[in-house]
Amino acid sequence: MKAIRNLCFLLALALLSAVAFGDVHTDYDHHIDFTRFHTYSWMKVQTDDPLWQSRIKDAVNRELQAKGWQEVPSGGEVELTAVGAVHNQQEYQTFYNGMPGGWFWGGFGDTATTTVVNNPVGSLVLDMYDAQNRHLIWRGISSNTIGNNPEKNEHKLDDAVKKMFEHFPPKEK
């Protein structure tokens, strides 16, 4: 019984870590030498909520400037685009009752109640293009559950962008 409790605790901890940090992936053109780039310009930031356009730019600017890159109004060596969106992700939650202890897994209990919960999920896709030839050279994708608190959501955005640029610039292979 103690082993099952420990396993449940570890699974819950893993789930909370995934929700706290969100899902972040990056990919890049492995033939590009990123050391030749030092400046960037924004092409477009598209979001459903105009307030988030500047928040996305600010978060990305902080990370790129910390890496030694400099934003220029136009004519940067790299051009950036970002698309932010929110969609509902459905989750099915089933609760079993009627047996001692209150709830069980695997269909135990007299009654099972399943409810559908809509969780808002925010997504961000950030692309970098070589300004000379307009080829995609780097992409970062992040998704995370969001709530009603804009400050907490902004903090999640900052964390996701920081994680995107954790291993940036990529090393040429």
Buried (B, 14 or more C-beta within 10 A) or exposed (E): EEEEEEEEEEEEEEEEEEEEBBBBEBEBBEEBEBEEBBBBBBBEBEBEEEEBBEBBBBBBBBBBEEEEBEBEEEEBBBBBBBBBBBEEEEEEEEEBBEEEEEEBEEEEBEEEEEEEEEEBBBBBBBBBBBBEEEEEBBBBBBBBBBEEEEEEBBEBBBBBBBBBBEEBBBEEE
